[in-house]
Amino acid sequence: MAYVKPDNSAHWYTGDGEPRHTRENGKSTTLKDARVEGLFPSVTSILNIMSKPALESWKIEQGILSALRLEQGEDETTDKFAKRIVADMKVATSVAATFGTKVHNALEHYNIDRTEPKEDDEVYPWFVEYKPWFDKNITKVHQAETVLVNQQHGYAGTVDLVADHLLWGKCVIDFKTQGVKYKPRFYDTWIYQLAAYKQCIEGDTSCVSLIIDSKAPSKPVEKVWGTDEVKDGWEIFKLSNQLYQKTKNYTPPLKEVF
């Protein structure tokens, strides 16, 4: 029986924060490449070592919907039909990811230099809702879509926004596009990611998640994570990082921080 291969793609960075997601031949960077170049895994790659029940449930739902929508060809083997279902399922996940990327890009440009998308842009209605939130709450931008590297623990990642917030002071802010059904859902895994970014930033920093409803343009919903949540998030991320390094049998070149 032929099996559907899992997606093993991952993001990698140099110690200087340069992305190395792909090689010169265009193929994805592998763990073997990382060992040769001494690359740092992304925060997301490390957290993928953990189970994400909500995400897995959504993927299963998409797979079931694809199976119900498609019909097996008369001469099509079960293996080939299963792979076609998975391919169809990935269309839904790809569409969601693409939309999220477009929203992130529009917000990124405004965060950096106040460039606004054109009115005929697909994500313009979502930007119209984001702009008043930004103008009211953000008093200074420190970093936007910037790679952060933690030399002590051996990881890196691209942060959406580090800025001074009118209420919360200096914050590391992560944008999440979500199809809100009844009310926004904030997941514990989000603070693991934010806590990891926080450790790469000097000074006291709050952690904020900002939800953008992908179903319909609406006012962004923010959550500032509590001190205990941030502390626990960092401890869990550190354990995940240790598990990642142990299971991959790879520890990036680390530097002591005094």
C-alpha positions in Angstrom: 0.0 0.0 0.0 1.3 3.5 -0.9 1.1 6.0 2.0 0.4 9.7 1.8 3.6 11.5 2.7 3.5 14.0 5.5 4.6 17.6 5.0 8.1 17.8 6.5 9.0 21.4 5.4 10.6 23.6 7.9 12.0 27.1 8.2 15.7 27.7 9.0 17.8 30.8 9.7 21.5 31.6 10.0 22.9 32.9 13.3 22.8 36.4 11.7 19.1 36.1 11.0 19.2 35.4 7.3 16.4 33.1 6.1 17.6 29.8 4.7 14.2 28.2 4.0 15.4 27.0 0.6 18.6 25.9 -1.0 20.2 27.4 -4.2 18.4 24.7 -6.3 15.0 25.9 -4.9 14.4 22.8 -2.8 13.5 23.1 0.9 16.4 23.2 3.3 16.8 20.0 5.2 18.0 19.0 8.6 21.2 17.7 6.9 21.7 21.2 5.4 21.2 22.7 8.8 23.9 20.5 10.4 26.4 21.6 7.7 25.6 25.3 7.9 24.8 25.5 11.7 21.3 26.8 11.0 18.7 27.7 13.6 15.2 26.2 13.5 12.2 28.5 13.5 10.0 28.9 16.6 7.2 27.4 14.6 9.2 24.3 13.6 10.1 23.7 17.2 6.5 24.0 18.3 5.4 21.6 15.6 7.0 18.9 17.9 3.8 19.3 20.0 0.4 18.0 19.2 -2.2 20.7 18.2 -5.6 19.1 18.7 -7.6 22.1 17.4 -5.6 22.3 14.2 -5.6 18.5 13.7 -9.4 18.5 14.1 -9.8 21.2 11.5 -7.6 19.2 9.1 -9.6 16.1 9.6 -12.8 18.0 9.0 -11.4 19.3 5.7 -10.4 15.8 4.7 -13.9 14.5 5.4 -15.5 17.3 3.4 -13.1 16.5 0.5 -14.0 12.8 0.7 -17.7 13.6 0.6 -17.3 16.0 -2.3 -15.3 13.8 -4.5 -16.1 10.5 -6.2 -13.8 7.6 -6.7 -13.1 6.9 -10.4 -14.2 3.6 -11.8 -10.7 2.5 -12.5 -9.1 4.5 -9.7 -7.4 2.5 -6.9 -8.2 3.3 -3.3 -4.6 4.5 -2.8 -4.8 7.0 -5.7 -8.3 8.2 -4.5 -7.0 8.7 -1.0 -4.1 10.8 -2.3 -6.5 12.9 -4.4 -8.6 13.5 -1.4 -5.6 14.8 0.5 -4.6 17.0 -2.5 -8.1 18.4 -2.5 -8.0 19.0 1.2 -4.8 20.9 0.9 -6.5 23.4 -1.4 -8.6 24.6 1.5 -5.6 24.9 3.8 -3.7 26.6 1.0 -6.4 29.1 0.4 -6.6 30.0 4.2 -2.8 30.3 4.3 -2.7 32.5 1.2 -5.3 34.8 2.6 -3.5 35.0 5.9 -0.3 35.9 4.1 -2.0 38.7 2.1 -3.4 40.2 5.3 -0.1 40.0 7.0 1.6 41.7 4.1 -0.9 44.6 4.0 -0.5 45.1 7.7 3.3 44.8 7.5 3.5 47.6 4.9 1.4 49.9 7.1 3.3 49.1 10.2 6.6 49.9 8.5 5.9 53.1 6.6 2.1 53.6 6.7 1.6 52.4 3.1 -2.0 51.6 2.5 -3.3 48.9 0.1 -5.3 50.0 -2.9 -9.1 50.1 -2.5 -9.6 47.3 -5.0 -7.2 45.0 -3.1 -8.8 41.8 -1.8 -7.7 42.6 1.8 -8.5 46.3 1.8 -11.7 45.9 3.8 -9.7 44.1 6.5 -7.1 46.8 6.5 -9.8 49.4 7.0 -10.7 47.7 10.2 -7.1 47.4 11.3 -6.0 50.9 10.7 -8.1 52.6 13.4 -6.8 50.0 15.9 -3.2 50.7 15.0 -3.6 54.5 14.9 -5.3 54.5 18.3 -3.1 52.1 20.2 0.4 52.0 18.6 2.6 54.9 19.6 5.9 53.7 18.3 7.1 50.8 16.0 10.4 49.2 17.0 10.4 46.2 14.6 8.0 44.9 12.0 8.3 41.5 10.2 11.8 41.2 11.6 13.9 38.1 12.2 14.8 37.5 15.9 17.6 35.1 16.9 18.2 33.6 20.2 21.8 32.5 20.3 21.6 31.1 23.8 18.8 28.6 23.2 19.3 28.1 19.4 16.2 29.2 17.6 15.0 32.1 15.4 11.7 33.4 13.9 10.0 36.3 12.2 8.0 38.5 14.6 5.0 40.4 13.2 5.4 43.5 15.3 7.3 44.9 18.3 5.8 48.3 19.3 4.8 50.6 22.1 1.1 50.1 22.9 -0.9 52.9 24.5 -2.1 50.6 27.3 0.4 47.7 27.5 3.7 49.5 26.9 6.3 47.8 24.8 4.8 44.7 23.2 5.6 41.8 21.0 2.4 41.4 18.9 1.4 38.4 16.7 -1.3 38.6 14.2 -3.7 35.6 13.7 -6.3 35.3 10.9 -9.1 33.1 12.1 -12.5 32.2 10.8 -14.5 33.4 13.9 -17.7 31.4 14.4 -19.2 32.8 17.6 -16.3 34.5 19.4 -12.5 34.6 18.9 -10.5 31.6 20.2 -7.1 32.1 21.8 -4.9 29.1 22.0 -2.2 28.3 24.5 0.3 27.5 21.8 0.2 31.2 20.8 1.8 32.3 24.1 4.5 29.7 23.6 5.4 31.4 20.4 5.2 34.9 21.8 7.2 34.0 24.9 10.0 32.7 22.7 10.0 36.0 20.8 9.9 38.0 24.0 13.2 36.3 25.1 14.9 37.8 22.0 13.9 41.4 22.9 15.7 43.6 25.4 13.7 45.2 28.2 10.3 44.5 29.8 7.9 43.4 27.1 4.2 42.4 27.1 2.8 39.7 24.8 -0.2 40.4 22.7 -2.2 38.3 20.2 -4.3 40.1 17.7 -7.1 38.2 15.9 -8.2 39.2 12.4 -11.5 37.6 11.5 -11.0 36.0 8.0 -14.7 35.4 7.5 -15.7 39.1 7.5 -14.0 42.4 8.0 -14.4 43.5 11.6 -12.5 45.2 14.4 -9.4 43.3 15.5 -9.6 41.6 18.9 -6.6 41.7 21.1 -5.5 39.7 24.1 -2.6 40.7 26.4 -1.3 37.6 28.0 -0.8 37.6 31.8 2.5 37.4 33.6 2.0 33.8 34.7 0.8 32.8 31.2 4.0 34.2 29.7 6.2 32.6 32.3 4.5 29.2 31.7 4.7 29.7 28.0 8.4 30.2 28.1 9.0 27.1 30.2 6.9 25.0 27.8 8.7 26.4 24.8 12.1 25.6 26.4 11.0 22.1 27.0 9.7 21.8 23.4 13.1 23.1 22.2 14.9 20.5 24.3 12.7 17.8 22.9 13.2 19.1 19.4 16.9 19.1 19.7 16.9 15.6 21.3 14.6 13.9 18.8 16.3 15.6 15.8 19.8 14.9 17.3 20.8 18.4 16.4 21.7 21.4 18.6 22.6 24.6 16.7 25.9 26.4 17.7 25.0 28.2 20.9 26.6 31.2 22.6 26.7 31.9 26.3 25.0 35.1 27.3 26.4 36.9 30.3 
